[in-house]
Each structure stands twice: as structure tokens, then as C-alpha cells.
Amino acid sequence: MGLGTTLLRITVGGLFVGHGLQKLTGAFDGPGLAGVEGMMKSLDMHPARRNALLASATETFGGAALVLGAGTPLAAAGLIGSMSTAIRKVHGPKGVWNSGGGYEYNAVLIAALAALAAGPGKASFDAITGHKKWGVGGTLFALGVGFASSAAVIEYGRRSAPLESA
């Protein structure tokens, strides 16, 4: 189980780092902050610049923390929030299956993050500090904070939307 947990942590966390860097810096043929800001505007995620920066930083640094197994439930919560928002604002209306632009992949990532929040394993910074296992509390924390933060960001964006001129 230890090797499997470590491989899952490195794979999922590493992919989040790459995805975040696409947004943050334009690495790996990504859109960069300006492109993400435009996407946030199109999704009514206001203020768009702040949401672009927060999403990019959360995925980059949350992914790095996951790779290291450092503050794993908190890192997982941020990434769950990001994926929940992606489902609610982009993928949900397209159904389940990824082939149609749906939320299948996001749901798998949320499940993997929830599992990792229970404990990053022996080869982690959390284990060095005595938290090899966070247990059910870590999973519930990650899911609860992740879903709540997504709902709060979406609601704030709705309330902060620029008024349309008459």
C-alpha cells in the first residue's frame, strides 16, 4: 500500500503541478494567466484576474504539496475545490463522460484526492511530522473544505459580477 500511495501522490500531484503551470506561466502549451483570466470572465467567475491567479496557484502549489506529502488534507482540499468548480462551471452540463467534455476525469481526481487525504504514506513530509495517516478525518476535511470553497468562490463571483449597462 505504501508504494501505491506514493505513486498515486506523485502522479496526481505532478499532473496538477503541470496543469497549474500551464495556467500560471503558459508552460506546456498552456494559456498563461491572460488566457485563464479570459476563461474566468467567460464563466462569470468574478473578479476574473484574482480567480485566474488563485486557480493557477492552487493547482501548482497544491500539486507540489501533494507530491511531497506535505499538509496533504489541506492540499487535497484546495485541489478538490478546483475540480468541483470545474465540474460546476464547465463539465457538469456536458454529462458524465469525458469523451463529450463531461466530468468523468474530474470525479476520478476528486476520489483520488479524497483517498490521499486519509494519509500520504510513509515516504512523505507528513509522516516525518507524525501524520503518516490522517484517517477519515483527513478525507472528510478535504471533501468538506473543497466543496465549500468551490461553492463560496462561485457565489462570490455571482455577487461580484459587473453590472450590465442598461
N, C-alpha and C positions, 0 to 999 in steps of 0.2 A: 504493500500500500504506500510506503514512503516514496519509492521511486515513481510510482504512478502519480502521486500527488505533486511531486516536484516537477515531473514532465508536464503535467496539466498546467501548473502555475507558470512555468516558463513559456509554454506555448501560448496560452491565453493572454498572459501579461505582455509577452513580447509582441503579439499581434496588436494589442491595444496601444503599445508604445508606437508602433509603426503607423497605426491609424491616426493617433493623436498628432504625430509629427507631420503627416500629410496635411492636417488642418492647420497646425501651428506654424510650420515653416515651408510648406509646399513640397516637402521631401516625398520620394516615391511617387512622383507624378500627381501629387495631391493639389488641392485648390489653394492652399495657403489661407491665411486669416481673411484676406479680402474676399475670396471665394466663399468661405464659410459664412462670413458676415452677410453676403448676398443671399445665401441659402436661408439663414436665420430670418432675414426680412421676408422672404417669400413664404416662410412657415408661420409668420406672425409671432416670432419669438423676439420680443422687445425687452430691453434695448438690444438690438442685433449685435453690435460690436462686443458688448460685455458677454452675451451668451456665446458668441463665437470663441472668445478667449477662454471662458470658463469650460466649455465643452472640450476644446483642444487641450487645455492644461489638465483637466480631469483625466482624459484618456491617456495622455502622455505620462504624467506623473503617477496616476493610479495604476497604470500598467507596469511602470517601473517598480512601484512598491509591491505589486503582486509578484513580479519576478523574484524580488528579494525576500518575499515573505515577511514584509515589514508593515505592521499595522493592518494586517490582512482584512479583518472585518470592515475597517473604515475604507480601505482601498476598494474592496468589493462593493461597498455601499455606493460610492461615487460612480463606479462603472455600471452598476445596476441602474442607478438614476439616469445615466446617459442612455443606456439601452432602452429603458422604459420610455423615455422621452422620444427616442427614435421610433419606437413602436406606435406611440400615441400620435405623433405628428406626421410620420412618413409611411410606415409599413402596415399599420393596422388596417386601414381601409382597403388594402390590396389583398387581404386574406392571409391564410397561414403560409402558403408555400413560397419559398424563396424564388423559385423559377418565375413567379408572377410579381416579384417585388415585395412579397409578404414578409412576415415577421419570424419565420421559422428559425433562421440563424440567430437573431436577437434573443429568442426564447431559449435556445440552447446555451448561448453565452450567459444568460441570467442564471440558468440552472447550474452551470459550471461554477460561476462566481459564488452562488449560494453554498455549494458544496465546499469550495475552498475556504469560505469564511468560517467554517467549522474548525479548521485547523490547517495551517500551511505545511505541516510536517516537520521532520527533524532537521532538514537542511534549510533552515530559514532564520532570519533575524528574530522573528517572534519566538522561536524555540530557544535562542540564546537568552532571551529575557524571561524564559519560563512559560511561554504561551505556545507550546507545540500544538496544543488543542484549545480551541475556544468553545467548542461544543455547539449545542443547539442555540445557545445564547448568541454566539457569533453569527450564525446563519440568520436568526430572527432579526438581529440588529441590522445586518446588511440589507435584508429584504425590506424591512420597515423603513429604514432611513433612505434607502434607494428609491422606493416607490413614493414616499412622502416628499422627498426633494424634487422628484420629477413633477409631481402634482403642483408643488409650490412654484416651481420655475414656470410652468405652463400658465398657471393662474396669474402670476405676476406679469408675465408677458401679455396676457389678455387685458389686464387692467392698465398696463403701461402703453398700450397701442396708441400710436399717434391719432389724433382726431382727424377725421376726413373733413376737408373743407367743403362747405355747402355750395 
